[in-house]
Structure formats: structure tokens, C-alpha cells
Amino acid sequence: MTGTILITGCSTGLGNLTARYFAGRGWNVVATMRVPPSNAAGEFPEGVLVHPLDVTDRASIDAAIAAAVGRFGGLDAVVNNAGVSIVSIFETTSQEAIRRVFDTNVHGVLNVTQAAIPHLRRRGGGAIVNVTSGVGFVAVPLLSLYVASKHAVEGFSESLGYELESQNIRVKLVEPGAMRETSFSASTRDATGRSPVPAAYKAYFDHALGAMIRYPFAATPEQAVVETIYRAATDLTPRLRYPIGPDIDEYARSRWSTSEDEYRAAMASLTGQAVWREKGKPSPGA
């Protein structure tokens, strides 16, 4: 199975690797990024069209899709990979940061998806793969904005999948776990550094962040996520979710195989919240 696929967020990291992977398997690839560097085209294999695309700008999206259709004759699949994150205390997170996360992670997915659907229908069907995260179906501390945005995309994708099944378009969710050091984690750190931690939260922030860093889950290799994206895009079944990673296996077991009380207890253990409570510190919402 091959065709033409458009992938967002291809400047580095997961999107870049995904574009190369599909190209290596005979696909026509439109590798998009907000501002391609002057040498971007030469960095990809033959058969890859590099094109600017800002997921927050519908005109930019339409231009990239038009370029895909003009070069390759149509569009068969889309991977919504572009995303941003921030580790923060929500109370003092700026409105600018809130808008940036939701404009990219939620509105960006909606914008690209809505623009692509007519082209997929004209081809008689296709696939839309939305890259979310394990925190798209569970929640962890200090990532409230990122978690909220990924929950939104998960609900959107599940609902949209019913609609688009009538048009032979498959909607897929790829839910990676924590990966090794990536450009995404570096940009997250940069955004985090600009978000102040109030004195009242400092002890909790340090505890929760430390618990997440120390938890002994093996990192998910980026290559395994890329292969999962490919499998999702080429899977002709109605399957929706494709979790990938040892931490996500544990999250999924807790979320879907236990009662609500058991799930909450398991997540308190995984996130270090249980230890915080044992110290006699009031936890948020307690």
C-alpha cells in the first residue's frame, strides 16, 4: 500500500523520521514545517516534497495541500504530528502559553484535518493519523495544558471517526509514551523555563517533576513510534488507538482494566502523588 501522505512538524524529530520512513517504502511524501530552512529539500530522500505549513494558518495549509495535489495528483493520508508542550503550574501559566498550546495542538489538528478531508474523499478514502500521547487518555501533574489538548484531540478523533467511516476515511490515534531526549523535549524545557513557579507550589513542583523523571520506565524509541504511525496509516481496519511504549502499557492497563478508584490509586503511585500525601502535604483538589 502506497500513495501520497502529508506530514506536519517535519523539521526535526518524529516528523522528520516519519517522512523518511514513508519515503523509504515508496510513498510520495509532503514533509511540512512552519519555516523550512533553505537546504531542507536536500536533506530528504527523493520523492519528498518539502513545503511550508503553519497549522494555525488555513491559507498556509491550503497552499501545502494544493502543492501536494499539484505534484502527486492527490492526497491519500495525513499525519498530524506538529505539537508543543509546557511543564507548568497552571495558576501562573500565561495566556500566551495557553493559546500557543491549544492553537497548535488542537486548532492545528482541526485546521489540517478539515482542509484535507475533501481531497481524501475525492480519492475514495484514506487515513488521518493524529499523534497524541498516553496522556491523551490519562493525566499527570504539571502538564495540564498538554494533557487537556491531547484529551481534546482524542475525543475529536473518536467522534470524527464515526462520521468519516461513511466516506471510507479511517481516523487513527497514535499514543506514544515518553521518548528519549528529542527536539520536542528540548522545546518543552525552553517553554517551561519561561513559566514561573510560585513559592506556594515550589515544594510540590520539585517533588512531582522529580517523581516523573525518576520513574523507572524504559524510554520508547522514536523508531518504534514511527513504525506505529506507518502501521496505523496502512491499517484498513476500524481500529482507533495505537498505544506504544512500556509506560503507556501501564497507563492503559490502569485506565481501562480497573475501577475508577483503582485507577486513581495507580496513577497516584505512578506520579508520586501518593508519596506527597503521605508527607502530610495537601494535594491539589484534596
RAKAGI-V454754 format. One line per field, one symbol per residue. phi: phi as a letter, one per 40 degrees, with the letter a starting at -180 (. if undefined). A space follows every 10 residues. Layout:
phi: ???
//
This chain:
phi: .bibbbbcgc cagcccccdc ccccbgccbb cbacbccccc dccbccgbcc acabccbccc cccccccccc cbgibbabbc bdabaacacd dbcccccccc cccccbcccc ccccccddcc cccgiibbbb cbacccbbbb cgbdcccccc dccccdcccc dcccdcbgbc bbbbbcccbc dbcccccccc ccccbcbcdc bdccdccccc cccccccccc cdcccdccdc cccbccccdc bbcahcccdc dccccbbbcc cccccccccc cgcccdcccg cccdgc
//
